[in-house]
């Protein structure tokens, strides 16, 4: 992760998800499969997952909720 410069805004949950997935070395599809484990029918589709990674000004952008980020940090912090 890049060191934080003074004046840089804190990363959004979407930014942090992007950082976690990049650091994991997984593809988005692999990361989605890992994230969805145990969610059953509440799991995310690939289309929705990709919407978490697009720019905020894109019409496809979906905000990644803080509770989902907490789950992602647990999942991608541990080797599998």
Buried (B, 14 or more C-beta within 10 A) or exposed (E): EEEEEEEEEEBBBBBBBBBBBEEBEBEBEEBBBBBBEEEEEEBBEEEEBBBBBEEEEEEEBBEBEEEBBEEBEEBBEEEE
